[in-house]
Amino acid sequence: MARGGINKAIVQKARNALLTRGVHPSIDAVRIELGNTGSKTTIHRYLKELESVEQAISSDALSAPLTGLIEQLLGQLKAEAQQSVAQAHEALLRERAAVQQQTAVLEVKMRDLELKCTDLALELQASQKLIIQEQQQRQAVEADNVQISQSRQDLEVRLRERDERIKSLEKMHQHTRDALEHYRQANKVQREQEQRRQEAQTSQLQAEIRQLRQMLILKQDELTQLNRDNERLLTEARHLQKEQHEQQKLVLQRTLALEELQSALTYSEHLNEALGQECKTLQREVSRLGEASAIQIQQMQDLQARLIEATSQLNSLEKQIAKKDDKGST
């Protein structure tokens, strides 16, 4: 609410109200207390008059020893305040240095953890490569096993074919023997019949006998060749059986190697899982240290703010003491 005009009494009342609330009675503060009424020049003039009156009353009322005691107390208060602020400043600096040192230690630890995590990641990559190589070796072994199985089946087919051929040759050999026996029986009958014939036919029969003997020689040669073929087929059959046995041994060796590779693969997978868990633990530790570092930085910022506030309070106290000294000297 605006007022029509101001006088010294109104300015004194507003000044006393401000002092009662602990507010410095500056020109702007008094003008606001008066409702933003009156010129600043008039308010400044009334304030000067009131301060002059108070200083005159204070000088007359106080004796010289009391004034000296007050000045001594003000000097001691100022020295104690400066000492307290200096101690607080030194403590703040020491705390700040400790925080910075702890932050440096945490940063070194974080770097070590990051390096360790990187090493673990490299080991994990190496383990994955090893697993891929083992899988490739396993696929190669399986392909070899398939090829060996196919070879084994081919050998079995060949063996069956050899057996069938041997059986066929044995049948042919038996047929030849049967034919020879039949021929011998027929020849015997024929000789008995020829013996009862006339001796005139003896030459003809002898010629036929020679012819039959030649045929017999040919049959015996064929039989000898068949026996040789039979022995050769038996030798090949034994060789094939030996090859089959060696192939079975090779399959057994490949099976054992495959089982060893599977065991190594299982171990690598377990190692991979363990490394993954350790890497996650280290990442959580890095996150925790990062949060702790952020808290330390926030505490350091709070200490800096407190230092700034203490410095500001010290400056304000020095200004108040200087004003009191100026008033005392006036």
C-alpha positions as CSV (number, residue, x, y, z in Angstrom):
1,M,0.0,0.0,0.0
2,A,1.5,3.4,-1.1
3,R,1.8,6.3,1.3
4,G,1.5,10.1,0.6
5,G,4.9,11.1,2.0
6,I,7.6,10.1,4.5
7,N,9.4,11.7,7.4
8,K,12.2,10.9,9.7
9,A,9.9,9.1,12.3
10,I,8.5,6.8,9.6
11,V,12.0,6.0,8.3
12,Q,13.2,5.3,11.9
13,K,10.3,3.0,12.6
14,A,11.0,1.0,9.4
15,R,14.7,0.9,10.3
16,N,14.0,-0.4,13.8
17,A,11.7,-3.1,12.3
18,L,14.4,-4.3,10.0
19,L,17.0,-4.4,12.8
20,T,14.5,-6.3,15.0
21,R,14.2,-9.0,12.2
22,G,18.0,-9.1,11.9
23,V,18.0,-7.4,8.4
24,H,20.6,-4.8,7.5
25,P,18.7,-1.4,7.1
26,S,19.9,-0.5,3.6
27,I,18.2,2.1,1.5
28,D,16.4,-0.5,-0.7
29,A,15.4,-2.5,2.4
30,V,13.9,0.5,4.1
31,R,12.1,1.6,0.9
32,I,10.6,-1.9,0.5
33,E,9.6,-1.8,4.2
34,L,7.8,1.5,3.5
35,G,5.9,0.0,0.7
36,N,8.2,1.2,-2.1
37,T,7.4,4.8,-1.2
38,G,9.7,7.8,-0.9
39,S,12.8,8.7,-2.8
40,K,16.1,7.0,-2.1
41,T,17.8,10.4,-1.5
42,T,15.4,11.3,1.2
43,I,15.6,7.9,2.8
44,H,19.5,8.0,2.6
45,R,19.4,11.4,4.3
46,Y,17.2,10.3,7.2
47,L,19.3,7.1,7.7
48,K,22.5,9.2,7.9
49,E,20.9,11.4,10.5
50,L,19.7,8.5,12.6
51,E,23.1,6.8,12.4
52,S,24.8,10.1,13.4
53,V,22.5,10.4,16.4
54,E,23.1,6.8,17.5
55,Q,26.9,7.2,17.1
56,A,26.8,10.4,19.2
57,I,24.7,8.7,21.8
58,S,27.0,5.7,21.8
59,S,30.2,7.9,22.1
60,D,28.7,9.9,25.0
61,A,27.4,6.8,26.8
62,L,30.4,4.7,26.6
63,S,33.7,5.5,28.4
64,A,37.1,5.2,26.8
65,P,38.0,1.9,28.6
66,L,34.8,0.2,27.6
67,T,35.3,1.3,24.0
68,G,38.8,-0.1,24.0
69,L,37.5,-3.4,25.4
70,I,34.9,-3.6,22.7
71,E,37.5,-2.9,20.0
72,Q,39.7,-5.6,21.6
73,L,36.8,-8.1,21.7
74,L,36.1,-7.3,18.0
75,G,39.7,-7.8,17.1
76,Q,39.8,-11.1,19.0
77,L,36.5,-12.2,17.4
78,K,37.9,-11.4,14.0
79,A,41.1,-13.3,14.6
80,E,39.2,-16.3,16.0
81,A,36.9,-16.3,13.1
82,Q,39.8,-16.1,10.6
83,Q,41.6,-18.9,12.5
84,S,38.4,-21.1,12.5
85,V,37.9,-20.5,8.7
86,A,41.6,-21.3,8.0
87,Q,41.3,-24.5,10.0
88,A,38.1,-25.4,8.2
89,H,39.8,-24.6,4.9
90,E,42.8,-26.8,5.7
91,A,40.6,-29.7,6.9
92,L,38.6,-29.3,3.7
93,L,41.8,-29.4,1.6
94,R,43.0,-32.5,3.5
95,E,39.6,-34.2,2.9
96,R,39.7,-33.2,-0.7
97,A,43.2,-34.6,-1.2
98,A,42.1,-37.8,0.5
99,V,39.1,-38.0,-1.7
100,Q,41.2,-37.4,-4.8
101,Q,43.7,-40.1,-3.7
102,Q,40.9,-42.6,-3.1
103,T,39.5,-41.7,-6.5
104,A,42.9,-42.3,-8.1
105,V,43.1,-45.7,-6.4
106,L,39.6,-46.5,-7.6
107,E,40.5,-45.5,-11.1
108,V,43.6,-47.7,-11.1
109,K,41.5,-50.6,-9.8
110,M,38.9,-49.9,-12.4
111,R,41.6,-49.9,-15.2
112,D,43.0,-53.2,-13.8
113,L,39.5,-54.7,-13.8
114,E,38.9,-53.5,-17.3
115,L,42.2,-55.1,-18.4
116,K,41.3,-58.3,-16.7
117,C,37.9,-58.3,-18.3
118,T,39.5,-57.7,-21.7
119,D,41.9,-60.6,-21.0
120,L,39.0,-62.8,-20.1
121,A,37.1,-61.7,-23.2
122,L,40.2,-62.7,-25.3
123,E,40.4,-66.1,-23.5
124,L,36.7,-66.5,-24.2
125,Q,37.2,-65.8,-27.9
126,A,40.1,-68.3,-27.9
127,S,38.0,-70.9,-26.3
128,Q,35.2,-70.3,-28.8
129,K,37.8,-70.7,-31.7
130,L,39.0,-73.9,-30.1
131,I,35.5,-75.2,-29.8
132,I,34.9,-74.4,-33.5
133,Q,38.1,-76.2,-34.5
134,E,37.1,-79.2,-32.4
135,Q,33.7,-79.2,-34.0
136,Q,35.4,-79.1,-37.4
137,Q,37.7,-81.9,-36.5
138,R,34.7,-83.8,-35.2
139,Q,32.9,-83.3,-38.5
140,A,36.0,-84.4,-40.4
141,V,36.2,-87.6,-38.2
142,E,32.5,-88.3,-38.8
143,A,33.0,-87.8,-42.5
144,D,36.0,-90.2,-42.4
145,N,33.9,-92.7,-40.4
146,V,31.2,-92.4,-43.1
147,Q,33.8,-93.0,-45.8
148,I,35.3,-95.9,-43.8
149,S,31.8,-97.4,-43.4
150,Q,31.2,-97.0,-47.1
151,S,34.5,-98.7,-47.8
152,R,33.7,-101.5,-45.4
153,Q,30.3,-102.0,-47.1
154,D,32.1,-102.1,-50.5
155,L,34.6,-104.6,-49.2
156,E,31.8,-106.8,-47.8
157,V,30.1,-106.6,-51.2
158,R,33.3,-107.6,-52.9
159,L,33.8,-110.4,-50.4
160,R,30.3,-111.7,-51.1
161,E,31.0,-111.5,-54.8
162,R,34.3,-113.4,-54.3
163,D,32.5,-116.0,-52.2
164,E,29.8,-116.4,-54.9
165,R,32.6,-116.7,-57.5
166,I,34.4,-119.3,-55.4
167,K,31.2,-121.2,-55.0
168,S,30.5,-121.0,-58.7
169,L,34.0,-122.3,-59.4
170,E,33.6,-125.1,-56.9
171,K,30.3,-126.0,-58.6
172,M,32.1,-126.0,-62.0
173,H,34.9,-128.1,-60.6
174,Q,32.3,-130.6,-59.2
175,H,30.5,-130.6,-62.5
176,T,33.8,-131.3,-64.2
177,R,34.6,-134.2,-61.8
178,D,31.1,-135.6,-62.3
179,A,31.5,-135.3,-66.0
180,L,34.9,-137.0,-65.8
181,E,33.5,-139.8,-63.6
182,H,30.6,-140.2,-65.9
183,Y,33.0,-140.3,-68.8
184,R,35.2,-142.9,-67.0
185,Q,32.1,-145.1,-66.3
186,A,31.0,-144.8,-69.9
187,N,34.5,-145.5,-71.1
188,K,34.7,-148.5,-68.9
189,V,31.4,-149.8,-70.2
190,Q,32.5,-149.1,-73.7
191,R,35.8,-150.9,-73.1
192,E,33.9,-153.9,-71.8
193,Q,31.7,-153.9,-74.9
194,E,34.7,-153.4,-77.2
195,Q,36.5,-156.3,-75.5
196,R,33.7,-158.5,-76.6
197,R,33.9,-157.2,-80.1
198,Q,36.1,-158.4,-82.7
199,E,39.8,-157.7,-82.6
200,A,39.4,-155.9,-85.9
201,Q,38.0,-152.9,-84.1
202,T,41.0,-152.8,-81.6
203,S,42.9,-150.2,-83.6
204,Q,39.9,-148.0,-84.0
205,L,39.2,-148.3,-80.3
206,Q,42.8,-147.5,-79.4
207,A,42.6,-144.4,-81.6
208,E,39.5,-143.3,-79.8
209,I,41.3,-144.1,-76.5
210,R,44.1,-141.8,-77.4
211,Q,41.6,-139.1,-78.4
212,L,39.9,-139.5,-75.1
213,R,43.2,-139.4,-73.3
214,Q,44.0,-136.1,-75.0
215,M,40.6,-134.8,-73.9
216,L,41.3,-136.0,-70.4
217,I,44.7,-134.2,-70.4
218,L,42.8,-131.0,-71.5
219,K,40.2,-131.6,-68.7
220,Q,43.0,-132.1,-66.2
221,D,44.7,-128.9,-67.4
222,E,41.4,-127.1,-67.0
223,L,41.0,-128.6,-63.5
224,T,44.5,-127.5,-62.6
225,Q,43.7,-124.0,-63.8
226,L,40.6,-124.0,-61.8
227,N,42.5,-125.1,-58.7
228,R,45.0,-122.3,-59.3
229,D,42.1,-119.8,-59.7
230,N,40.6,-121.2,-56.5
231,E,43.8,-120.7,-54.6
232,R,44.2,-117.2,-55.9
233,L,40.6,-116.4,-54.9
234,L,41.2,-117.8,-51.5
235,T,44.4,-115.7,-51.1
236,E,42.5,-112.6,-52.2
237,A,39.7,-113.4,-49.7
238,R,42.3,-113.7,-46.9
239,H,43.8,-110.4,-48.0
240,L,40.3,-108.8,-48.0
241,Q,39.6,-110.2,-44.6
242,K,42.9,-108.7,-43.4
243,E,42.0,-105.4,-44.9
244,Q,38.6,-105.6,-43.3
245,H,40.2,-106.3,-39.9
246,E,42.5,-103.3,-40.4
247,Q,39.6,-101.1,-41.3
248,Q,37.8,-102.2,-38.2
249,K,40.8,-101.3,-36.1
250,L,41.0,-97.9,-37.8
251,V,37.3,-97.4,-37.1
252,L,37.9,-98.2,-33.5
253,Q,40.8,-95.8,-33.3
254,R,38.7,-93.1,-35.0
255,T,35.9,-93.8,-32.5
256,L,38.2,-93.4,-29.5
257,A,39.6,-90.2,-31.0
258,L,36.1,-88.9,-31.5
259,E,35.3,-89.7,-27.8
260,E,38.4,-87.8,-26.7
261,L,37.4,-84.8,-28.9
262,Q,33.9,-84.9,-27.4
263,S,35.4,-84.9,-23.9
264,A,37.6,-81.9,-24.8
265,L,34.6,-80.2,-26.3
266,T,32.6,-80.7,-23.1
267,Y,35.6,-79.4,-21.0
268,S,35.9,-76.3,-23.3
269,E,32.1,-75.6,-22.9
270,H,32.4,-75.8,-19.1
271,L,35.4,-73.6,-19.2
272,N,33.6,-71.2,-21.5
273,E,30.6,-71.0,-19.0
274,A,33.0,-70.4,-16.1
275,L,34.8,-67.6,-18.0
276,G,31.4,-66.0,-18.9
277,Q,30.3,-66.1,-15.2
278,E,33.7,-64.6,-14.1
279,C,33.4,-61.9,-16.7
280,K,29.9,-61.0,-15.6
281,T,31.1,-60.8,-11.9
282,L,33.9,-58.4,-13.0
283,Q,31.5,-56.3,-14.9
284,R,29.3,-56.0,-11.8
285,E,32.4,-55.1,-9.8
286,V,33.3,-52.4,-12.4
287,S,29.7,-51.0,-12.2
288,R,29.9,-51.0,-8.3
289,L,33.2,-49.2,-8.4
290,G,31.9,-46.7,-10.9
291,E,29.0,-45.9,-8.6
292,A,31.4,-45.6,-5.6
293,S,33.5,-43.2,-7.7
294,A,30.4,-41.1,-8.6
295,I,29.5,-40.9,-4.9
296,Q,33.1,-39.8,-4.0
297,I,32.9,-37.2,-6.8
298,Q,29.6,-35.9,-5.4
299,Q,31.1,-35.8,-1.9
300,M,34.0,-33.8,-3.2
301,Q,31.6,-31.4,-5.0
302,D,29.7,-31.0,-1.7
303,L,32.9,-30.2,0.1
304,Q,33.8,-27.6,-2.5
305,A,30.4,-26.0,-2.1
306,R,30.9,-26.0,1.7
307,L,34.3,-24.4,1.2
308,I,32.7,-21.7,-1.1
309,E,30.0,-21.1,1.5
310,A,32.5,-20.9,4.4
311,T,34.6,-18.4,2.3
312,S,31.5,-16.4,1.6
313,Q,30.6,-16.3,5.3
314,L,34.2,-15.3,6.1
315,N,34.0,-12.4,3.6
316,S,30.6,-11.3,5.0
317,L,32.0,-11.4,8.6
318,E,35.1,-9.4,7.5
319,K,32.8,-6.8,5.9
320,Q,30.7,-6.6,9.0
321,I,33.8,-6.2,11.2
322,A,35.2,-3.6,8.7
323,K,31.9,-1.7,8.9
324,K,32.0,-1.8,12.7
325,D,35.6,-0.6,12.7
326,D,34.6,2.3,10.3
327,K,31.7,3.2,12.6
328,G,34.0,3.1,15.6
329,S,36.6,5.3,13.9
330,T,33.8,7.7,12.9
